[in-house]
Amino acid sequence: MSVKLTVDMDKIGNIMSVPWRANTDDFKYCNVLSGNTPRTIAINESQPIHMLQILYILKERSWQYDEWVEFTEKQLTEWVVGEYNIYLENDEVFGSDFVKQFPLMVKRFISEYCKIL
């Protein structure tokens, strides 16, 4: 059986106390000042930061109901892989080396910024 997860916005929100300048590089380009739901959190997705990109992918998946979606590690990995072309096409900012790091970064995101349901 696969473990169901979701974004732990308490963990993420605690490190984003200053708008656009989180106390970690993982979410330096996020702002939860107006809220931490998928529709209210602001993310500058043009930045080459894996944690930020993963959160943005989850935000897009969660947009319709404005609630963070439930997912398994396999689902999250598939969603990230589905976006690889965007990162590969924008080689100036992201590129293949960035993409190669995603499998490890997905595991790290789950370990540090998700909660088990």
N, C-alpha and C positions, 0 to 999 in steps of 0.2 A: 504494500500500500504506500502511495506517495504522500508525503507530508504536505498539508496545505499551509500556505504562508500568506502574509500580507505585509505591506509597508508599515513600519513602526514609526509613525510621525512624531511620537514623543521623543524617541532617540534622535531623529533627524532635526526636529524643531529645537531641541535643546542646544544643538551646536550652531544654530542659525540665529543667534540672539541679535546680531547687528545686520540690518538689511544689506544684502549683496556682499557681505564679508563674514562668512561663517568662520568659526575658529578652527576649521580644518579645510584643507584644500579640496576635499571631496565634494563640498557643496558651496564653494566660494561664490558661485554665480547663481544662487537661489535666494528667494525672498519669501518669507512666510508672514510678513507684516500684515498682509490683508487676509491671511488664513492659510490653513495647511491642507485643505481639501484639493482634489485634483484640479478643480476649476479656479481655485483662488491662489494656489502657490504659483509664484512666478519663477521661471527657469530660463536662463539664457543658454539654450541648447547648442549654441555655436562654439562652445568651449570643449577642447579635447580632454575631458575628464570623465573617466569611465563611470564613476558613481553617479555623476550628474546625468550622463546619457542613459543609464539604466533607470534612474528615477523619471526621466522624461518619457521613456518608453512606457513605463507603468502609468504615468500621468495620462498619456494618450489612450491607453487601454481602459482607464478608469473614468474618462471624461463624461460619458453618457449619463451615468447615474450619480456622478460627483461623489463617489465612494471608492476607496482604494480596493482594487480587485483582489480576489483570492487567486493564488497560483501555486504551482509546484516548481521545483527547481528545473525540471524538464521543460515545463511551459515557458518559464522565464527565459531559459536558454534558447528555445525555439523562437520566441519573440525577438530576442536580440539578434540571432542569426538572420532573421527576416529583414533586419535593417542593415545588414552588412554592406549592401550595395551603396547606400548613402555614404557610409564612411570610406568606402573604397573609391568612390567617384570624387570625393573631396579630399584628394591626396595631399593637398597643401596644408590642410588642418589636421586630418585624421590619418588615412592611409592604412596599408597592410600591417605595419608593425602595431598600430593601435588596435586593429581588429584581432590580431593574434593574441592579444592580452585579455580579450573578453571572457573566455571560459574561466580563468582564474578570478577575474573581477566579479563575475556573476556569483561565484561561491563566496567571495569576500562580502559582497553586498548583502547576500542572504545572512551570513554570519553576523554582520555588524548592524544592519539596518532593517531587519525584518523580524516579525514575531510569528510563532507557530499558532495556528488556530485550533 
